[in-house]
Structures are given as structure tokens and as C-alpha cells.
Amino acid sequence: MTPTNPLAALSDQLAALAAAGAARAVSVQGREGRGFSGILWQQGLVVTAAEPLERDDDISVTLPDGSRVPAMLAGRDAGTDVALLKLETGPVAPLVLAPPDSLALGRLGLAVGRGEEGPIASMGVAAFVGGAWRSMRGGSLERRLVFDLRLSALAEGGPLLDDAGRLIGMAVFGPRRRPLAIPAETIARVVEVLRVRGRVARGYLGLAMQPVRTGSTRGLIVLGVDPRQPGGAGGGAAGRRAAGHGRPAAGGRAGDAGPAGPRERGPADPAGGAARRPGADGLADGGRAPRRFPWRRRG
């Protein structure tokens, strides 16, 4: 009896996982013709990354069988980087989501996408697995999942699978282009809202604010006020300061504060603080979502 080659067995399993992922991975053409990926969520619906989808119309999708069909944007949420497309797909098998407690630090993940010439894949490990967090555009995500893998730009928005072929989430780029996953449970929640409403509404105070630091106290300076919104009606005025982290701030104008502000909170920075204008995703007041995803930074 020939002993089993463990490397060959691992290779066979990865090939089977890649084939399963390729059956759910589509190619989306949305930014000046540049393609990226999406997930065949269910019949008639594709989930993809909102950040690279710069078009709201004239979108096309290449399905796993190679056919190219037009798609309509059903909605997008910049806060969670989820966009939902409607299109003709034909019957689709139910998608199996990975249980939230099944992913641990160091577990393998396989990112699958679809390029012009066919499916692509890359493997890595879970480099950080954290709890619920909020993006800088106000999006709530159930888990913070950072992966150590080489993600192609063509695979952004595609499925990220566990070793059982279940969907961990959607592969996207985080700070410094480090790959992370939008959790499957976050996607499922946002998709239901986008199907009905086309957007995720969030509170809007009407205040434009800038993070500042005075000594050991961190807070915000009000730079602009919309008098028609709650912030203006409540007495908000440009130049006022508000303290952060539960510490009172001394009164003063904008010129009294130091230039340094709190660090932006990113997926691999659990302790970092964040300060943004409420409603900065542009969705709560019916505006169009900004194109740049909140946790993606250059440098």
C-alpha cells in the first residue's frame, strides 16, 4: 500500500476549494473597464466591493460560465464596503457561510477571484481575528479579520473561503493595502437592507469636525455647521471644541488647539481611536457615497 503524500493531499484539497470558489466568483467591470471580483450571492444577486465600483450604471458582470451580462446597482454601503448588484444569473445553489466562531488566528483562508482569462486564487492565514468594530465611515462590522496573503487587485471583492469551502467573507484591501475580509454575517445583514432600501441610513448631525489634541486630551474642533441639521439647531458653532475619551475640554477657539489628532482606527490597530464627522458616508442625507473606502490609506 502506497503511503499518502501529505503535500499531494493538501494540494488536492486546495484545488477542490479553488474550484468551489471559482463557481461563486464573478468578474465585475466598473472602473474605466478595470475588472475586479464579486460573489454570486444567490439567484439574481451579486455582492462586490463598493470602493472599486465607481460606476452606478453601465455595469457588466462575467459569470462563472463565461457569459457576460448587464447588471444594475441595487445599492451600496461605503461604511462596510458592500455593494449589491441585480442581474440575470439563472439558478444558484445556496451559499454556505462559515460559523463566526470557526475562524481562529492562524487558520487558512483561500481568496478566489475572476480575471479576464479565468479564475485566480491565493492562500494565506488569518493574521488577526478580533471582535466587532466600526469603520471610519460609521459602518458596523461583526468581526475584524485581517489575512496574510497576496491579494490580486482582480480578486478584490471576491469570496474568501475556509478549509471546508465555507464563505468567511469578502476579500478587500485595508490600510497599506493589507488584505482583510468583510465578514459573511456583515454582508448578509447589509444585503437585506440594500435589497429593500438601496442604502444604509445613518445619523447625520450636520457638523464638519477635525480631530485635535491638547496635552493629553483628545477631542474635536467644529469646522463647519449646517444650521438646518440637528448639530446647528442644538447650538453648534464653528471653532468650538468637544473632548474625547470622557475628559472635559477647556473652552477655546480653533487656534488654541494643537495640530496633532488621534490615530485613525484600522483593522490591525485595535487600540487606535477614530474621529469623523457623523454621516460622513454621505448616505444618511441621501447623498452619493464617496468613492474612497474609509480604512484604505496610502503610504
C-alpha positions in Angstrom: 0.0 0.0 0.0 1.5 3.3 -1.1 1.6 5.8 1.8 -0.4 9.0 1.3 1.7 12.0 0.3 0.5 14.8 2.7 1.6 17.6 0.3 -0.3 16.0 -2.6 -3.4 15.6 -0.3 -3.1 19.3 0.7 -2.7 20.3 -3.0 -5.8 18.3 -4.0 -7.8 19.9 -1.2 -6.7 23.4 -2.2 -7.6 22.7 -5.8 -11.0 21.5 -4.8 -11.6 24.6 -2.7 -10.4 26.8 -5.6 -12.9 25.1 -7.9 -15.7 25.6 -5.4 -14.7 29.3 -5.0 -14.5 29.8 -8.8 -18.1 28.6 -9.1 -19.1 31.6 -6.9 -16.6 34.2 -8.2 -17.6 36.6 -10.9 -15.8 39.4 -12.7 -17.2 43.0 -12.4 -16.3 45.7 -14.8 -16.9 49.1 -13.1 -13.9 51.4 -13.1 -12.8 52.6 -16.5 -13.1 49.0 -17.7 -10.8 47.6 -15.0 -12.2 44.4 -13.7 -12.4 43.2 -10.1 -14.4 40.4 -8.5 -17.7 39.7 -6.9 -19.6 36.9 -5.1 -22.5 35.1 -6.7 -24.7 35.5 -3.6 -27.9 34.0 -4.7 -30.0 33.8 -7.8 -30.1 37.3 -9.4 -27.8 38.9 -6.8 -24.0 39.6 -6.8 -22.1 41.1 -3.9 -19.0 43.0 -4.6 -16.7 45.7 -3.0 -18.2 49.2 -3.1 -14.9 51.1 -3.2 -13.7 50.0 -6.7 -17.2 50.2 -8.2 -17.0 53.8 -9.4 -19.9 53.4 -11.8 -23.5 53.4 -10.8 -24.7 52.4 -14.2 -23.3 50.7 -17.3 -22.1 47.8 -15.2 -21.4 44.3 -16.6 -20.6 41.0 -14.9 -18.9 37.9 -16.2 -20.4 34.8 -14.7 -18.6 31.6 -13.8 -19.8 30.0 -17.1 -18.1 32.8 -19.1 -21.2 34.6 -20.1 -21.2 38.4 -19.8 -24.5 40.1 -18.7 -25.5 43.6 -17.8 -26.1 44.4 -14.1 -27.9 47.1 -12.2 -26.7 48.6 -8.9 -29.3 47.8 -6.2 -27.4 49.7 -3.6 -24.1 50.3 -1.9 -22.8 51.0 1.6 -19.5 52.8 1.9 -19.3 52.1 5.6 -19.0 48.3 5.2 -17.7 48.4 1.6 -20.6 46.3 0.4 -22.3 46.8 -3.0 -25.2 44.8 -4.3 -25.9 44.1 -8.0 -29.0 42.7 -9.6 -28.7 40.7 -12.8 -29.8 37.5 -14.6 -27.9 34.6 -13.2 -30.0 31.5 -13.6 -30.4 29.0 -10.7 -27.7 29.3 -8.0 -27.0 26.8 -5.2 -27.4 28.0 -1.6 -24.2 29.7 -0.2 -22.8 28.1 2.9 -21.5 30.7 5.4 -18.7 29.8 7.9 -19.9 30.0 11.5 -18.4 33.1 13.2 -16.6 31.0 15.8 -14.9 28.7 13.3 -12.1 31.1 12.4 -9.1 31.4 14.7 -5.8 33.0 14.5 -3.5 31.1 12.0 -6.3 29.3 10.2 -6.0 29.0 6.4 -8.1 31.1 4.0 -8.3 30.9 0.3 -9.2 34.1 -1.7 -10.7 33.4 -5.1 -11.4 35.9 -7.9 -12.0 36.1 -11.6 -9.8 37.8 -14.1 -10.1 38.3 -17.8 -8.7 34.8 -18.5 -10.4 32.9 -15.8 -10.4 32.3 -12.0 -7.5 33.2 -9.8 -6.6 32.2 -6.2 -4.3 32.9 -3.4 -3.8 31.3 0.0 -2.9 32.8 3.4 -3.6 32.7 7.1 -5.7 34.7 9.5 -3.2 37.2 10.9 -5.7 39.0 13.2 -9.1 37.9 14.4 -10.9 40.4 16.5 -14.4 41.4 17.7 -16.9 43.9 16.5 -15.7 47.3 15.3 -16.9 50.4 13.4 -15.3 51.8 10.3 -14.4 55.4 10.0 -17.5 55.9 7.8 -19.8 54.6 10.5 -20.2 51.0 9.2 -20.6 48.3 11.9 -18.8 45.1 11.2 -19.3 42.0 13.4 -15.6 40.9 13.3 -12.2 42.3 12.4 -10.5 39.8 10.1 -7.0 40.5 8.7 -5.3 38.0 6.4 -1.7 37.5 5.5 -2.0 36.7 1.8 -1.1 38.2 -1.6 -4.4 39.5 -2.9 -4.6 40.5 -6.6 -6.5 43.6 -7.4 -8.5 41.4 -9.7 -9.6 39.3 -6.8 -10.8 42.3 -4.7 -14.5 41.8 -3.9 -14.3 38.0 -4.4 -15.0 35.2 -1.9 -12.7 34.2 0.9 -13.2 30.6 1.9 -12.2 28.5 4.9 -10.7 25.0 4.7 -14.2 23.5 4.5 -15.2 25.6 1.5 -17.5 27.9 3.5 -17.6 31.6 3.0 -15.5 33.6 5.6 -16.3 36.9 3.9 -15.4 39.2 1.0 -11.7 39.9 0.3 -10.8 43.6 0.2 -7.8 45.8 0.8 -7.3 47.5 4.1 -4.7 50.0 5.4 -1.5 49.9 3.4 -3.3 47.5 1.0 -3.2 44.7 3.6 -5.9 42.2 2.8 -8.9 41.8 5.2 -12.3 40.2 5.0 -15.7 41.8 5.3 -17.4 39.1 7.5 -20.0 37.0 5.8 -22.5 37.8 8.6 -21.9 41.5 7.9 -22.6 41.0 4.2 -25.8 39.1 4.9 -27.1 41.8 7.2 -26.3 44.7 4.8 -27.6 42.8 1.7 -31.0 42.6 3.2 -31.1 46.3 3.8 -29.8 47.2 0.4 -32.3 44.9 -1.3 -35.2 46.9 0.3 -33.8 50.4 0.6 -30.8 50.7 -1.6 -28.7 52.3 1.1 -27.9 52.1 4.8 -29.1 55.2 6.6 -27.0 56.6 9.5 -27.4 59.6 11.7 -26.3 63.0 10.4 -25.5 65.9 12.8 -24.5 68.4 10.1 -21.2 69.1 11.8 -17.8 69.0 9.9 -15.2 68.2 12.6 -11.4 67.8 12.8 -9.6 65.6 15.4 -7.2 67.6 17.7 -5.1 67.1 20.8 -4.4 69.5 23.7 -1.8 68.0 26.0 -3.2 64.6 27.0 -6.7 65.4 26.0 -8.0 64.4 22.6 -11.1 65.9 21.0 -12.7 67.6 18.0 -12.8 71.0 16.6 -16.0 72.0 14.8 -15.0 73.4 11.4 -18.4 73.9 9.8 -22.1 73.7 10.7 -25.2 73.1 8.7 -27.9 75.2 10.5 -30.7 73.1 9.1 -29.4 69.9 10.8 -29.5 68.8 14.5 -26.0 70.0 15.2 -26.8 73.5 14.1 -30.2 73.6 15.8 -28.5 72.5 19.0 -26.1 75.4 19.2 -23.1 74.0 17.3 -20.7 76.7 16.1 -17.5 76.7 14.1 -14.4 76.8 16.3 -15.9 75.1 19.3 -14.2 72.1 20.8 -15.5 68.8 22.2 -13.5 66.5 24.4 -13.0 62.8 23.7 -12.3 59.8 25.9 -14.6 61.2 28.7 -12.3 64.1 29.6 -13.7 67.7 29.7 -12.1 70.2 27.4 -11.2 73.7 28.3 -13.2 76.3 26.3 -11.4 78.0 23.4 -11.3 78.6 19.7 -9.7 76.6 17.0 -6.4 78.4 17.3 -5.9 77.2 20.9 -5.6 73.5 20.0 -2.5 71.6 18.9 -2.3 70.2 15.4 -2.0 66.5 16.3 -5.1 64.3 16.3 -5.8 60.7 17.3 -4.7 57.9 15.1 -7.2 56.5 12.7 -8.6 53.1 13.7 -7.7 50.4 11.3 -8.2 46.6 11.2 -4.8 45.8 12.7 -4.9 48.7 15.2 -7.4 47.6 17.9 -6.4 50.3 20.3 -6.5 53.2 17.9 -9.1 56.0 18.3 -11.1 57.5 15.5 -12.9 60.7 15.0 -15.0 61.5 11.9 -17.9 63.7 11.0 -21.2 61.8 11.7 -22.8 60.9 8.5 -19.5 61.1 6.6 -20.5 58.2 4.4 -22.8 60.6 2.5 -25.7 58.2 2.7 -27.8 59.3 5.6 -28.9 62.5 3.9 -29.5 60.9 0.5 -26.1 61.9 -0.9 -23.9 59.8 -3.1 -21.4 57.6 -1.4 -17.8 58.8 -1.6 -15.5 56.6 -3.7 -12.6 56.1 -1.3 -13.2 53.4 1.3 -12.7 54.6 4.9 -10.0 52.3 6.1 -7.8 52.4 3.0 -4.8 54.7 3.2 -1.8 55.2 1.2 1.7 55.2 2.5 
